[in-house]
Amino acid sequence: MLPYFVPSYTSSGLVISTQAETLAAIEADQRASISAELDLSTSSPEGQINRITARRVRVAEEALAALFAALDPETMTGDALLRICAISGTYRKPAIATRVLVTCDLDAGAYAIGALVAFPAGRPADRFANVEEIVSVGGLSLVTFEAEIAGPIVVLADSLQIAAPVAGWNFIDGHPDGTTGSAIETEAALRLRRKREVSAPGSSSVIGIAADISAVEGVISAYVVENDTDAVVSGQPSHSIECVVYGPQTPTATDDDAIAAVILAAKAAGIATHGTTSRTIYDSESFARTVRFTRPARVDVLPSITLVKSADLYAGDDAVKAAIAAIEFTPGVDCSWDLVVAAARTVAGVLRVVSVNLGLGAFVDVPISLRQIASIDSGDVTVSSSTGVP
């Protein structure tokens, strides 16, 4: 078999033989060396052996081709991609669980992590539990709930209910839409993120710091604003950086500490940090350091939409509200009316959108600054629908 395992490398890359080409080469050698009259048909033992050999050679060459493809980050997949990414410290982001900030009525006392469990009405399998210990003095408390299973789970406003009675937990008073989680990072996204991180300048540059922050689990986006002047600019002190970090959407103190630690390690000595979130982190010499960064402020958008529906196919106003509330926004990106229209058009039975108003007038975008992020709750969407014809 080995003499016929002859892949070649050209200026165009690796070239391997097809199974038919390998079989033809084997048969030509046999007829030249043994007899031109040799029976190599599929009914002869020699013919069957030749075909088995050609098939095994093709399998070996395909394995070599896969190994060759694994040398190029642009074409490698699976384990090979994970390994090349690990060299630069770029690790695949795991699936992110959905979170929601819930108002609970609690008696005075302490409630351990995971002690409070709830689920969306009618979906007992989609269980949510508190992610931080709660110490209540009695009354209403804001509690961050997270889905027990990572991945995208939609939770509409005020749909959570208590899964099992807990002494001292009286009721869920209310909550906005849950922030839908995400599936494990795709290979395409991982490949692109690795390319950006490898091509980024040193860690102390704004691009490098943003890349380091983006690698923290749960972070969706990061942007670094630099003020290298001797004056205060837009409220930012001189010679400082402000890291605007989005994700997780409902962060805990642990999430904030992880980001602050990365900022402290990445920034240059003598450069101050600025922002609306402040954490105390201990450096390598055990000195307490205050690190500040900014979580984008939520800007609630209240859409009103008028549409024409199909009498037979329309999925309902609630489906339109859910589709609009599921729009994924990015910090600093305006909430545009066309996104709302596009989301509504994904609902079955929506024939056309007549008008949309996000609160500033018909067909007017809502401006969003770098330190803000648009947000739409399903309960804040007003839908007016009338029956029409296609």
Secondary structure, DSSP 8 states (H G I E B T S, - for coil): -GGG---EEETTEEE---HHHHHHHHHHHHHHHT-TT---STTSHHHHHHHHHHHHHHHHHHHHHHHHHTTSTTT--HHHHHHHHHHTT------BB-EEEEEEEE-SEEE-TT--EEEETT-TTS-EEESS-EEESSEEEEEEEEESS-B-----TT-EEESS--TTEEEEEE----B--B-S--HHHHHHHHHHHHHS--TTSHHHHHHHHHTSTT--EEEEEEE-SSS-BTTB-TTEEEEEEE-SSS--HHHHHHHHHHHHHHS-TT-EEESSEEEEEE-TTS-EEEEEEB--EEEE---EEEEEE-TTT---HHHHHHHHHT----TT--B-HHHHHHHHHTSTTEEEEEEEE-SSSBT--B---TTEEEE--GGG-EEEEEE---
